[in-house]
Amino acid sequence: MVDKDLILAKSGSVKRHIDRIKARSVVDMATFLRDLDRQESIAFNMHLAIQNCMDIAAHIISEEGFGVPGSAGEMFFLLQENGFLSADLADRMVKAVGFRNLLVHEYEKIDLQRLHRAAEKNVDDLMEYLASVFSKLGMT
């Protein structure tokens, strides 16, 4: 049985990290590229926001017995197959996992312009993910 308290706690963390990302990303690209603290804050909070989304997916898959995903990204396809996500949102979440892996494992190679664009445009995908999960679980 899915632990809705766990889902609420993890989603609260996602929202807090997204708030931090949004607060730090409201600068032009030139300012962003000169501000190492801003870059690191956004990267750190992006990593944690995506990780919490992955944790939610892993919990649901485990508790509902949806199978064993072959990769972190595959978790979102399992959620799609079981009516939690649209195909488009599952694809965007898989890309988010790939971005998280880049942040965690290859930080030196991160494209800072891509990080800034993701902070401005793609964090809303995480909120859409939470809304979709909440809807499927009957949570408001």
N, CA, C and O atoms as CSV, one atom per row, in Angstrom:
chain,resi,resn,atom,element,x,y,z
A,1,MET,N,N,0.840,-1.177,0.000
A,1,MET,CA,C,0.000,0.000,0.000
A,1,MET,C,C,0.892,1.249,0.000
A,1,MET,O,O,1.842,1.353,0.775
A,2,VAL,N,N,0.565,2.170,-0.871
A,2,VAL,CA,C,1.339,3.406,-0.977
A,2,VAL,C,C,1.173,4.219,0.299
A,2,VAL,O,O,0.059,4.426,0.783
A,3,ASP,N,N,2.289,4.672,0.829
A,3,ASP,CA,C,2.300,5.499,2.035
A,3,ASP,C,C,2.123,6.964,1.606
A,3,ASP,O,O,3.069,7.617,1.166
A,4,LYS,N,N,0.899,7.453,1.746
A,4,LYS,CA,C,0.601,8.815,1.299
A,4,LYS,C,C,1.340,9.865,2.126
A,4,LYS,O,O,1.639,10.948,1.623
A,5,ASP,N,N,1.635,9.557,3.380
A,5,ASP,CA,C,2.425,10.494,4.191
A,5,ASP,C,C,3.832,10.639,3.620
A,5,ASP,O,O,4.388,11.737,3.599
A,6,LEU,N,N,4.400,9.540,3.163
A,6,LEU,CA,C,5.715,9.592,2.522
A,6,LEU,C,C,5.651,10.418,1.239
A,6,LEU,O,O,6.531,11.236,0.973
A,7,ILE,N,N,4.606,10.196,0.451
A,7,ILE,CA,C,4.439,10.954,-0.792
A,7,ILE,C,C,4.326,12.449,-0.476
A,7,ILE,O,O,4.933,13.275,-1.157
A,8,LEU,N,N,3.557,12.791,0.548
A,8,LEU,CA,C,3.409,14.199,0.942
A,8,LEU,C,C,4.739,14.798,1.396
A,8,LEU,O,O,5.076,15.923,1.027
A,9,ALA,N,N,5.486,14.048,2.191
A,9,ALA,CA,C,6.775,14.547,2.682
A,9,ALA,C,C,7.746,14.761,1.526
A,9,ALA,O,O,8.398,15.802,1.444
A,10,LYS,N,N,7.844,13.787,0.640
A,10,LYS,CA,C,8.759,13.903,-0.505
A,10,LYS,C,C,8.320,15.024,-1.443
A,10,LYS,O,O,9.156,15.761,-1.964
A,11,SER,N,N,7.016,15.154,-1.659
A,11,SER,CA,C,6.541,16.210,-2.549
A,11,SER,C,C,6.781,17.582,-1.922
A,11,SER,O,O,7.055,18.545,-2.639
A,12,GLY,N,N,6.683,17.685,-0.610
A,12,GLY,CA,C,7.006,18.938,0.067
A,12,GLY,C,C,8.456,19.318,-0.144
A,12,GLY,O,O,8.776,20.492,-0.329
A,13,SER,N,N,9.334,18.329,-0.116
A,13,SER,CA,C,10.751,18.583,-0.393
A,13,SER,C,C,10.946,19.052,-1.828
A,13,SER,O,O,11.701,19.992,-2.080
A,14,VAL,N,N,10.272,18.405,-2.763
A,14,VAL,CA,C,10.378,18.814,-4.167
A,14,VAL,C,C,9.974,20.281,-4.310
A,14,VAL,O,O,10.673,21.068,-4.948
A,15,LYS,N,N,8.845,20.636,-3.714
A,15,LYS,CA,C,8.349,22.013,-3.828
A,15,LYS,C,C,9.325,23.013,-3.217
A,15,LYS,O,O,9.542,24.086,-3.782
A,16,ARG,N,N,9.915,22.679,-2.076
A,16,ARG,CA,C,10.894,23.586,-1.453
A,16,ARG,C,C,12.114,23.776,-2.347
A,16,ARG,O,O,12.618,24.889,-2.494
A,17,HIS,N,N,12.583,22.685,-2.941
A,17,HIS,CA,C,13.748,22.790,-3.835
A,17,HIS,C,C,13.403,23.596,-5.082
A,17,HIS,O,O,14.222,24.384,-5.557
A,18,ILE,N,N,12.211,23.408,-5.609
A,18,ILE,CA,C,11.798,24.180,-6.782
A,18,ILE,C,C,11.697,25.658,-6.427
A,18,ILE,O,O,12.107,26.511,-7.215
A,19,ASP,N,N,11.165,25.969,-5.268
A,19,ASP,CA,C,11.100,27.375,-4.843
A,19,ASP,C,C,12.495,27.988,-4.797
A,19,ASP,O,O,12.683,29.131,-5.214
A,20,ARG,N,N,13.470,27.243,-4.297
A,20,ARG,CA,C,14.845,27.747,-4.240
A,20,ARG,C,C,15.420,27.944,-5.644
A,20,ARG,O,O,16.101,28.931,-5.923
A,21,ILE,N,N,15.129,26.984,-6.515
A,21,ILE,CA,C,15.600,27.096,-7.906
A,21,ILE,C,C,15.022,28.346,-8.552
A,21,ILE,O,O,15.745,29.128,-9.169
A,22,LYS,N,N,13.723,28.528,-8.406
A,22,LYS,CA,C,13.069,29.675,-9.042
A,22,LYS,C,C,13.574,30.992,-8.467
A,22,LYS,O,O,13.747,31.964,-9.201
A,23,ALA,N,N,13.809,31.030,-7.175
A,23,ALA,CA,C,14.299,32.263,-6.545
A,23,ALA,C,C,15.695,32.630,-7.042
A,23,ALA,O,O,16.023,33.811,-7.151
A,24,ARG,N,N,16.516,31.628,-7.342
A,24,ARG,CA,C,17.906,31.886,-7.748
A,24,ARG,C,C,18.070,32.028,-9.261
A,24,ARG,O,O,19.114,32.490,-9.722
A,25,SER,N,N,17.059,31.641,-10.042
A,25,SER,CA,C,17.229,31.626,-11.499
A,25,SER,C,C,16.657,32.852,-12.197
A,25,SER,O,O,16.696,32.929,-13.425
A,26,VAL,N,N,16.132,33.799,-11.453
A,26,VAL,CA,C,15.514,34.980,-12.071
A,26,VAL,C,C,16.549,36.063,-12.374
A,26,VAL,O,O,16.418,37.213,-11.953
A,27,VAL,N,N,17.568,35.666,-13.108
A,27,VAL,CA,C,18.601,36.594,-13.568
A,27,VAL,C,C,18.875,36.294,-15.030
A,27,VAL,O,O,18.560,35.212,-15.526
A,28,ASP,N,N,19.467,37.266,-15.715
A,28,ASP,CA,C,19.820,37.030,-17.111
A,28,ASP,C,C,20.998,36.052,-17.182
A,28,ASP,O,O,21.676,35.789,-16.188
A,29,MET,N,N,21.211,35.536,-18.366
A,29,MET,CA,C,22.248,34.518,-18.563
A,29,MET,C,C,23.634,35.033,-18.180
A,29,MET,O,O,24.402,34.305,-17.552
A,30,ALA,N,N,23.960,36.233,-18.535
A,30,ALA,CA,C,25.297,36.776,-18.231
A,30,ALA,C,C,25.534,36.822,-16.722
A,30,ALA,O,O,26.609,36.451,-16.252
A,31,THR,N,N,24.549,37.266,-15.974
A,31,THR,CA,C,24.671,37.315,-14.507
A,31,THR,C,C,24.817,35.901,-13.958
A,31,THR,O,O,25.648,35.648,-13.085
A,32,PHE,N,N,24.017,34.998,-14.465
A,32,PHE,CA,C,24.081,33.604,-14.021
A,32,PHE,C,C,25.464,33.008,-14.260
A,32,PHE,O,O,26.013,32.337,-13.385
A,33,LEU,N,N,26.023,33.247,-15.429
A,33,LEU,CA,C,27.316,32.658,-15.791
A,33,LEU,C,C,28.467,33.200,-14.953
A,33,LEU,O,O,29.518,32.563,-14.870
A,34,ARG,N,N,28.291,34.353,-14.339
A,34,ARG,CA,C,29.331,34.938,-13.482
A,34,ARG,C,C,29.172,34.548,-12.015
A,34,ARG,O,O,30.069,34.835,-11.221
A,35,ASP,N,N,28.101,33.923,-11.630
A,35,ASP,CA,C,27.764,33.707,-10.216
A,35,ASP,C,C,27.846,32.224,-9.840
A,35,ASP,O,O,26.869,31.484,-9.960
A,36,LEU,N,N,29.021,31.810,-9.390
A,36,LEU,CA,C,29.237,30.404,-9.040
A,36,LEU,C,C,28.303,29.938,-7.928
A,36,LEU,O,O,27.796,28.818,-7.987
A,37,ASP,N,N,28.066,30.762,-6.927
A,37,ASP,CA,C,27.163,30.372,-5.835
A,37,ASP,C,C,25.753,30.109,-6.358
A,37,ASP,O,O,25.105,29.148,-5.944
A,38,ARG,N,N,25.286,30.946,-7.252
A,38,ARG,CA,C,23.953,30.781,-7.853
A,38,ARG,C,C,23.910,29.477,-8.665
A,38,ARG,O,O,22.944,28.719,-8.578
A,39,GLN,N,N,24.948,29.228,-9.444
A,39,GLN,CA,C,25.025,28.011,-10.261
A,39,GLN,C,C,24.967,26.765,-9.369
A,39,GLN,O,O,24.205,25.833,-9.626
A,40,GLU,N,N,25.783,26.773,-8.327
A,40,GLU,CA,C,25.836,25.607,-7.439
A,40,GLU,C,C,24.547,25.418,-6.664
A,40,GLU,O,O,24.121,24.284,-6.445
A,41,SER,N,N,23.919,26.505,-6.243
A,41,SER,CA,C,22.655,26.405,-5.532
A,41,SER,C,C,21.579,25.794,-6.424
A,41,SER,O,O,20.825,24.923,-5.989
A,42,ILE,N,N,21.512,26.246,-7.658
A,42,ILE,CA,C,20.515,25.711,-8.585
A,42,ILE,C,C,20.805,24.249,-8.894
A,42,ILE,O,O,19.892,23.424,-8.892
A,43,ALA,N,N,22.058,23.920,-9.156
A,43,ALA,CA,C,22.407,22.527,-9.461
A,43,ALA,C,C,22.072,21.612,-8.281
A,43,ALA,O,O,21.501,20.538,-8.472
A,44,PHE,N,N,22.419,22.027,-7.079
A,44,PHE,CA,C,22.150,21.228,-5.882
A,44,PHE,C,C,20.648,21.017,-5.689
A,44,PHE,O,O,20.200,19.894,-5.456
A,45,ASN,N,N,19.884,22.084,-5.786
A,45,ASN,CA,C,18.436,21.977,-5.580
A,45,ASN,C,C,17.758,21.223,-6.714
A,45,ASN,O,O,16.768,20.529,-6.482
A,46,MET,N,N,18.268,21.344,-7.934
A,46,MET,CA,C,17.742,20.568,-9.062
A,46,MET,C,C,17.971,19.082,-8.815
A,46,MET,O,O,17.072,18.262,-9.004
A,47,HIS,N,N,19.181,18.751,-8.393
A,47,HIS,CA,C,19.503,17.360,-8.082
A,47,HIS,C,C,18.535,16.802,-7.045
A,47,HIS,O,O,17.971,15.725,-7.239
A,48,LEU,N,N,18.342,17.528,-5.946
A,48,LEU,CA,C,17.492,17.020,-4.868
A,48,LEU,C,C,16.019,16.965,-5.259
A,48,LEU,O,O,15.311,16.043,-4.855
A,49,ALA,N,N,15.553,17.923,-6.027
A,49,ALA,CA,C,14.159,17.902,-6.475
A,49,ALA,C,C,13.900,16.677,-7.351
A,49,ALA,O,O,12.906,15.976,-7.162
A,50,ILE,N,N,14.783,16.423,-8.298
A,50,ILE,CA,C,14.627,15.266,-9.181
A,50,ILE,C,C,14.764,13.978,-8.386
A,50,ILE,O,O,14.001,13.037,-8.606
A,51,GLN,N,N,15.723,13.918,-7.465
A,51,GLN,CA,C,15.918,12.724,-6.653
A,51,GLN,C,C,14.659,12.392,-5.846
A,51,GLN,O,O,14.281,11.225,-5.738
A,52,ASN,N,N,14.022,13.400,-5.289
A,52,ASN,CA,C,12.794,13.153,-4.530
A,52,ASN,C,C,11.678,12.640,-5.431
A,52,ASN,O,O,10.878,11.808,-5.005
A,53,CYS,N,N,11.613,13.123,-6.669
A,53,CYS,CA,C,10.636,12.586,-7.626
A,53,CYS,C,C,10.930,11.117,-7.926
A,53,CYS,O,O,10.014,10.301,-8.036
A,54,MET,N,N,12.204,10.795,-8.057
A,54,MET,CA,C,12.603,9.405,-8.271
A,54,MET,C,C,12.230,8.539,-7.070
A,54,MET,O,O,11.772,7.409,-7.234
A,55,ASP,N,N,12.426,9.066,-5.870
A,55,ASP,CA,C,12.076,8.326,-4.659
A,55,ASP,C,C,10.584,8.034,-4.601
A,55,ASP,O,O,10.176,6.943,-4.204
A,56,ILE,N,N,9.769,9.007,-4.997
A,56,ILE,CA,C,8.319,8.813,-5.037
A,56,ILE,C,C,7.981,7.703,-6.028
A,56,ILE,O,O,7.185,6.814,-5.726
A,57,ALA,N,N,8.584,7.761,-7.200
A,57,ALA,CA,C,8.337,6.730,-8.215
A,57,ALA,C,C,8.723,5.346,-7.700
A,57,ALA,O,O,7.966,4.389,-7.858
A,58,ALA,N,N,9.889,5.240,-7.090
A,58,ALA,CA,C,10.365,3.951,-6.579
A,58,ALA,C,C,9.417,3.403,-5.514
A,58,ALA,O,O,9.136,2.205,-5.483
A,59,HIS,N,N,8.936,4.270,-4.655
A,59,HIS,CA,C,8.014,3.837,-3.597
A,59,HIS,C,C,6.715,3.301,-4.205
A,59,HIS,O,O,6.250,2.224,-3.832
A,60,ILE,N,N,6.141,4.045,-5.128
A,60,ILE,CA,C,4.878,3.603,-5.742
A,60,ILE,C,C,5.065,2.278,-6.460
A,60,ILE,O,O,4.262,1.360,-6.293
A,61,ILE,N,N,6.112,2.175,-7.250
A,61,ILE,CA,C,6.371,0.945,-8.016
A,61,ILE,C,C,6.545,-0.246,-7.087
A,61,ILE,O,O,6.009,-1.324,-7.344
A,62,SER,N,N,7.284,-0.053,-6.024
A,62,SER,CA,C,7.510,-1.129,-5.057
A,62,SER,C,C,6.215,-1.539,-4.367
A,62,SER,O,O,5.884,-2.723,-4.305
A,63,GLU,N,N,5.496,-0.569,-3.857
A,63,GLU,CA,C,4.290,-0.862,-3.085
A,63,GLU,C,C,3.151,-1.414,-3.942
A,63,GLU,O,O,2.350,-2.219,-3.469
A,64,GLU,N,N,3.081,-0.985,-5.188
A,64,GLU,CA,C,2.016,-1.447,-6.082
A,64,GLU,C,C,2.415,-2.709,-6.854
A,64,GLU,O,O,1.585,-3.301,-7.545
A,65,GLY,N,N,3.675,-3.118,-6.740
A,65,GLY,CA,C,4.121,-4.338,-7.417
A,65,GLY,C,C,4.144,-4.205,-8.931
A,65,GLY,O,O,3.751,-5.131,-9.642
A,66,PHE,N,N,4.601,-3.060,-9.430
A,66,PHE,CA,C,4.628,-2.809,-10.869
A,66,PHE,C,C,5.810,-3.465,-11.569
A,66,PHE,O,O,5.938,-3.345,-12.788
A,67,GLY,N,N,6.670,-4.149,-10.841
A,67,GLY,CA,C,7.827,-4.793,-11.447
A,67,GLY,C,C,9.122,-4.154,-10.989
A,67,GLY,O,O,9.141,-3.280,-10.122
A,68,VAL,N,N,10.191,-4.612,-11.591
A,68,VAL,CA,C,11.521,-4.114,-11.240
A,68,VAL,C,C,12.060,-3.329,-12.429
A,68,VAL,O,O,12.334,-3.900,-13.484
A,69,PRO,N,N,12.209,-2.030,-12.257
A,69,PRO,CA,C,12.720,-1.228,-13.369
A,69,PRO,C,C,14.186,-1.553,-13.645
A,69,PRO,O,O,14.961,-1.826,-12.728
A,70,GLY,N,N,14.545,-1.516,-14.918
A,70,GLY,CA,C,15.923,-1.785,-15.295
A,70,GLY,C,C,16.842,-0.590,-15.107
A,70,GLY,O,O,18.065,-0.724,-15.133
A,71,SER,N,N,16.248,0.569,-14.921
A,71,SER,CA,C,17.028,1.792,-14.720
A,71,SER,C,C,16.159,2.790,-13.984
A,71,SER,O,O,14.953,2.596,-13.836
A,72,ALA,N,N,16.783,3.856,-13.527
A,72,ALA,CA,C,16.024,4.902,-12.838
A,72,ALA,C,C,15.002,5.532,-13.781
A,72,ALA,O,O,13.871,5.807,-13.381
A,73,GLY,N,N,15.390,5.755,-15.002
A,73,GLY,CA,C,14.467,6.341,-15.965
A,73,GLY,C,C,13.279,5.448,-16.258
A,73,GLY,O,O,12.166,5.930,-16.467
A,74,GLU,N,N,13.515,4.162,-16.272
A,74,GLU,CA,C,12.434,3.210,-16.576
A,74,GLU,C,C,11.302,3.271,-15.554
A,74,GLU,O,O,10.172,2.887,-15.856
A,75,MET,N,N,11.597,3.751,-14.351
A,75,MET,CA,C,10.541,3.868,-13.344
A,75,MET,C,C,9.381,4.707,-13.872
A,75,MET,O,O,8.220,4.403,-13.601
A,76,PHE,N,N,9.688,5.745,-14.615
A,76,PHE,CA,C,8.644,6.637,-15.100
A,76,PHE,C,C,7.829,5.994,-16.218
A,76,PHE,O,O,6.649,6.304,-16.379
A,77,PHE,N,N,8.447,5.100,-16.990
A,77,PHE,CA,C,7.682,4.351,-17.985
A,77,PHE,C,C,6.750,3.347,-17.302
A,77,PHE,O,O,5.639,3.111,-17.777
A,78,LEU,N,N,7.201,2.755,-16.186
A,78,LEU,CA,C,6.318,1.862,-15.430
A,78,LEU,C,C,5.126,2.636,-14.866
A,78,LEU,O,O,4.002,2.133,-14.856
A,79,LEU,N,N,5.371,3.842,-14.402
A,79,LEU,CA,C,4.255,4.665,-13.926
A,79,LEU,C,C,3.315,5.010,-15.077
A,79,LEU,O,O,2.096,5.028,-14.900
A,80,GLN,N,N,3.870,5.280,-16.241
A,80,GLN,CA,C,3.039,5.565,-17.414
A,80,GLN,C,C,2.176,4.350,-17.757
A,80,GLN,O,O,0.972,4.481,-17.977
A,81,GLU,N,N,2.790,3.177,-17.802
A,81,GLU,CA,C,2.067,1.951,-18.140
A,81,GLU,C,C,0.927,1.660,-17.171
A,81,GLU,O,O,-0.032,0.969,-17.516
A,82,ASN,N,N,1.038,2.189,-15.968
A,82,ASN,CA,C,0.029,1.932,-14.942
A,82,ASN,C,C,-0.865,3.145,-14.675
A,82,ASN,O,O,-1.505,3.236,-13.627
A,83,GLY,N,N,-0.902,4.069,-15.630
A,83,GLY,CA,C,-1.858,5.156,-15.597
A,83,GLY,C,C,-1.516,6.333,-14.707
A,83,GLY,O,O,-2.375,7.177,-14.449
A,84,PHE,N,N,-0.283,6.412,-14.233
A,84,PHE,CA,C,0.104,7.530,-13.372
A,84,PHE,C,C,0.552,8.749,-14.173
A,84,PHE,O,O,0.378,9.883,-13.727
A,85,LEU,N,N,1.127,8.522,-15.350
A,85,LEU,CA,C,1.702,9.603,-16.145
A,85,LEU,C,C,1.303,9.464,-17.605
A,85,LEU,O,O,1.071,8.358,-18.094
A,86,SER,N,N,1.224,10.590,-18.294
A,86,SER,CA,C,1.073,10.559,-19.753
A,86,SER,C,C,2.410,10.154,-20.365
A,86,SER,O,O,3.449,10.207,-19.706
A,87,ALA,N,N,2.372,9.756,-21.618
A,87,ALA,CA,C,3.613,9.381,-22.309
A,87,ALA,C,C,4.562,10.575,-22.382
A,87,ALA,O,O,5.767,10.429,-22.176
A,88,ASP,N,N,4.020,11.748,-22.674
A,88,ASP,CA,C,4.846,12.947,-22.772
A,88,ASP,C,C,5.516,13.269,-21.438
A,88,ASP,O,O,6.709,13.568,-21.397
A,89,LEU,N,N,4.757,13.210,-20.359
A,89,LEU,CA,C,5.334,13.516,-19.043
A,89,LEU,C,C,6.359,12.455,-18.650
A,89,LEU,O,O,7.393,12.790,-18.072
A,90,ALA,N,N,6.098,11.198,-18.948
A,90,ALA,CA,C,7.079,10.141,-18.653
A,90,ALA,C,C,8.386,10.430,-19.381
A,90,ALA,O,O,9.462,10.299,-18.797
A,91,ASP,N,N,8.303,10.820,-20.649
A,91,ASP,CA,C,9.511,11.153,-21.417
A,91,ASP,C,C,10.269,12.321,-20.781
A,91,ASP,O,O,11.495,12.286,-20.681
A,92,ARG,N,N,9.543,13.348,-20.353
A,92,ARG,CA,C,10.195,14.500,-19.727
A,92,ARG,C,C,10.846,14.113,-18.401
A,92,ARG,O,O,11.912,14.628,-18.064
A,93,MET,N,N,10.221,13.218,-17.653
A,93,MET,CA,C,10.809,12.783,-16.389
A,93,MET,C,C,12.055,11.928,-16.622
A,93,MET,O,O,13.013,12.005,-15.853
A,94,VAL,N,N,12.043,11.125,-17.668
A,94,VAL,CA,C,13.247,10.355,-18.012
A,94,VAL,C,C,14.388,11.309,-18.356
A,94,VAL,O,O,15.535,11.074,-17.974
A,95,LYS,N,N,14.075,12.375,-19.070
A,95,LYS,CA,C,15.103,13.381,-19.381
A,95,LYS,C,C,15.588,14.067,-18.107
A,95,LYS,O,O,16.770,14.383,-17.979
A,96,ALA,N,N,14.676,14.295,-17.171
A,96,ALA,CA,C,15.076,14.897,-15.890
A,96,ALA,C,C,16.052,13.982,-15.156
A,96,ALA,O,O,17.026,14.456,-14.571
A,97,VAL,N,N,15.798,12.681,-15.184
A,97,VAL,CA,C,16.715,11.723,-14.548
A,97,VAL,C,C,18.081,11.779,-15.224
A,97,VAL,O,O,19.108,11.743,-14.546
A,98,GLY,N,N,18.102,11.865,-16.536
A,98,GLY,CA,C,19.371,11.991,-17.254
A,98,GLY,C,C,20.118,13.257,-16.863
A,98,GLY,O,O,21.340,13.249,-16.715
A,99,PHE,N,N,19.373,14.347,-16.698
A,99,PHE,CA,C,19.980,15.607,-16.280
A,99,PHE,C,C,20.514,15.496,-14.861
A,99,PHE,O,O,21.601,15.988,-14.560
A,100,ARG,N,N,19.751,14.849,-13.993
A,100,ARG,CA,C,20.198,14.617,-12.613
A,100,ARG,C,C,21.494,13.808,-12.610
A,100,ARG,O,O,22.416,14.110,-11.853
A,101,ASN,N,N,21.562,12.783,-13.456
A,101,ASN,CA,C,22.781,11.972,-13.533
A,101,ASN,C,C,23.967,12.804,-13.990
A,101,ASN,O,O,25.082,12.629,-13.500
A,102,LEU,N,N,23.727,13.702,-14.923
A,102,LEU,CA,C,24.790,14.601,-15.373
A,102,LEU,C,C,25.261,15.492,-14.227
A,102,LEU,O,O,26.461,15.692,-14.039
A,103,LEU,N,N,24.313,16.023,-13.466
A,103,LEU,CA,C,24.679,16.868,-12.329
A,103,LEU,C,C,25.488,16.103,-11.286
A,103,LEU,O,O,26.468,16.617,-10.745
A,104,VAL,N,N,25.072,14.880,-11.012
A,104,VAL,CA,C,25.682,14.101,-9.936
A,104,VAL,C,C,27.023,13.497,-10.355
A,104,VAL,O,O,27.984,13.523,-9.586
A,105,HIS,N,N,27.086,12.967,-11.543
A,105,HIS,CA,C,28.255,12.175,-11.928
A,105,HIS,C,C,29.260,12.898,-12.807
A,105,HIS,O,O,30.414,12.477,-12.890
A,106,GLU,N,N,28.849,13.981,-13.469
A,106,GLU,CA,C,29.759,14.642,-14.400
A,106,GLU,C,C,29.651,16.151,-14.270
A,106,GLU,O,O,29.559,16.854,-15.276
A,107,TYR,N,N,29.660,16.649,-13.063
A,107,TYR,CA,C,29.403,18.076,-12.858
A,107,TYR,C,C,30.354,18.961,-13.648
A,107,TYR,O,O,29.936,20.010,-14.138
A,108,GLU,N,N,31.596,18.581,-13.787
A,108,GLU,CA,C,32.569,19.414,-14.499
A,108,GLU,C,C,32.151,19.647,-15.949
A,108,GLU,O,O,32.541,20.647,-16.550
A,109,LYS,N,N,31.365,18.737,-16.515
A,109,LYS,CA,C,30.977,18.829,-17.914
A,109,LYS,C,C,29.624,19.508,-18.115
A,109,LYS,O,O,29.136,19.596,-19.242
A,110,ILE,N,N,29.024,19.981,-17.045
A,110,ILE,CA,C,27.686,20.556,-17.161
A,110,ILE,C,C,27.707,21.833,-18.000
A,110,ILE,O,O,28.573,22.690,-17.825
A,111,ASP,N,N,26.776,21.945,-18.880
A,111,ASP,CA,C,26.601,23.145,-19.698
A,111,ASP,C,C,25.794,24.135,-18.858
A,111,ASP,O,O,24.609,23.920,-18.606
A,112,LEU,N,N,26.431,25.205,-18.434
A,112,LEU,CA,C,25.780,26.161,-17.537
A,112,LEU,C,C,24.592,26.853,-18.187
A,112,LEU,O,O,23.629,27.200,-17.503
A,113,GLN,N,N,24.646,27.054,-19.477
A,113,GLN,CA,C,23.493,27.639,-20.163
A,113,GLN,C,C,22.308,26.670,-20.121
A,113,GLN,O,O,21.161,27.082,-19.949
A,114,ARG,N,N,22.599,25.403,-20.277
A,114,ARG,CA,C,21.541,24.381,-20.180
A,114,ARG,C,C,20.965,24.343,-18.769
A,114,ARG,O,O,19.753,24.213,-18.597
A,115,LEU,N,N,21.822,24.454,-17.764
A,115,LEU,CA,C,21.355,24.474,-16.375
A,115,LEU,C,C,20.413,25.654,-16.149
A,115,LEU,O,O,19.363,25.502,-15.525
A,116,HIS,N,N,20.781,26.810,-16.648
A,116,HIS,CA,C,19.941,28.002,-16.486
A,116,HIS,C,C,18.596,27.814,-17.188
A,116,HIS,O,O,17.549,28.140,-16.627
A,117,ARG,N,N,18.625,27.289,-18.416
A,117,ARG,CA,C,17.365,27.050,-19.151
A,117,ARG,C,C,16.495,26.047,-18.408
A,117,ARG,O,O,15.281,26.230,-18.313
A,118,ALA,N,N,17.098,24.998,-17.884
A,118,ALA,CA,C,16.334,23.983,-17.134
A,118,ALA,C,C,15.700,24.601,-15.891
A,118,ALA,O,O,14.560,24.288,-15.546
A,119,ALA,N,N,16.440,25.472,-15.228
A,119,ALA,CA,C,15.917,26.131,-14.026
A,119,ALA,C,C,14.740,27.037,-14.366
A,119,ALA,O,O,13.794,27.152,-13.586
A,120,GLU,N,N,14.797,27.669,-15.512
A,120,GLU,CA,C,13.721,28.574,-15.917
A,120,GLU,C,C,12.505,27.845,-16.482
A,120,GLU,O,O,11.371,28.274,-16.267
A,121,LYS,N,N,12.732,26.744,-17.203
A,121,LYS,CA,C,11.645,26.145,-17.978
A,121,LYS,C,C,11.246,24.741,-17.546
A,121,LYS,O,O,10.062,24.409,-17.597
A,122,ASN,N,N,12.182,23.914,-17.128
A,122,ASN,CA,C,11.877,22.503,-16.937
A,122,ASN,C,C,11.473,22.106,-15.534
A,122,ASN,O,O,10.965,21.001,-15.344
A,123,VAL,N,N,11.676,22.960,-14.541
A,123,VAL,CA,C,11.280,22.576,-13.181
A,123,VAL,C,C,9.773,22.420,-13.058
A,123,VAL,O,O,9.292,21.709,-12.176
A,124,ASP,N,N,9.028,23.077,-13.934
A,124,ASP,CA,C,7.570,22.917,-13.894
A,124,ASP,C,C,7.146,21.492,-14.248
A,124,ASP,O,O,6.058,21.058,-13.870
A,125,ASP,N,N,7.999,20.763,-14.972
A,125,ASP,CA,C,7.717,19.354,-15.252
A,125,ASP,C,C,7.612,18.559,-13.944
A,125,ASP,O,O,6.800,17.641,-13.827
A,126,LEU,N,N,8.435,18.922,-12.980
A,126,LEU,CA,C,8.417,18.209,-11.701
A,126,LEU,C,C,7.110,18.464,-10.961
A,126,LEU,O,O,6.566,17.559,-10.327
A,127,MET,N,N,6.606,19.689,-11.039
A,127,MET,CA,C,5.323,20.001,-10.412
A,127,MET,C,C,4.181,19.281,-11.139
A,127,MET,O,O,3.234,18.816,-10.505
A,128,GLU,N,N,4.273,19.193,-12.438
A,128,GLU,CA,C,3.266,18.447,-13.206
A,128,GLU,C,C,3.296,16.973,-12.820
A,128,GLU,O,O,2.250,16.333,-12.706
A,129,TYR,N,N,4.487,16.444,-12.621
A,129,TYR,CA,C,4.637,15.058,-12.167
A,129,TYR,C,C,3.930,14.850,-10.829
A,129,TYR,O,O,3.169,13.896,-10.669
A,130,LEU,N,N,4.180,15.736,-9.876
A,130,LEU,CA,C,3.533,15.619,-8.564
A,130,LEU,C,C,2.021,15.683,-8.699
A,130,LEU,O,O,1.311,14.897,-8.071
A,131,ALA,N,N,1.525,16.595,-9.498
A,131,ALA,CA,C,0.070,16.736,-9.704
A,131,ALA,C,C,-0.519,15.457,-10.294
A,131,ALA,O,O,-1.606,15.033,-9.900
A,132,SER,N,N,0.181,14.857,-11.217
A,132,SER,CA,C,-0.294,13.628,-11.855
A,132,SER,C,C,-0.339,12.470,-10.862
A,132,SER,O,O,-1.300,11.701,-10.830
A,133,VAL,N,N,0.710,12.357,-10.057
A,133,VAL,CA,C,0.766,11.305,-9.028
A,133,VAL,C,C,-0.344,11.532,-7.995
A,133,VAL,O,O,-1.050,10.597,-7.619
A,134,PHE,N,N,-0.489,12.759,-7.548
A,134,PHE,CA,C,-1.535,13.082,-6.559
A,134,PHE,C,C,-2.913,12.733,-7.120
A,134,PHE,O,O,-3.749,12.172,-6.412
A,135,SER,N,N,-3.146,13.059,-8.373
A,135,SER,CA,C,-4.451,12.790,-8.986
A,135,SER,C,C,-4.722,11.285,-9.014
A,135,SER,O,O,-5.808,10.841,-8.640
A,136,LYS,N,N,-3.756,10.517,-9.448
A,136,LYS,CA,C,-3.937,9.063,-9.552
A,136,LYS,C,C,-4.156,8.436,-8.182
A,136,LYS,O,O,-4.896,7.460,-8.058
A,137,LEU,N,N,-3.520,8.987,-7.152
A,137,LEU,CA,C,-3.659,8.439,-5.797
A,137,LEU,C,C,-4.856,9.032,-5.043
A,137,LEU,O,O,-5.102,8.677,-3.891
A,138,GLY,N,N,-5.594,9.930,-5.694
A,138,GLY,CA,C,-6.750,10.534,-5.048
A,138,GLY,C,C,-6.376,11.501,-3.944
A,138,GLY,O,O,-7.123,11.668,-2.980
A,139,MET,N,N,-5.225,12.136,-4.077
A,139,MET,CA,C,-4.733,13.123,-3.103
A,139,MET,C,C,-4.953,14.513,-3.700
A,139,MET,O,O,-4.829,14.691,-4.912
A,140,THR,N,N,-5.272,15.479,-2.879
A,140,THR,CA,C,-5.477,16.825,-3.418
A,140,THR,C,C,-4.424,17.781,-2.943
A,140,THR,O,O,-4.451,18.957,-3.305
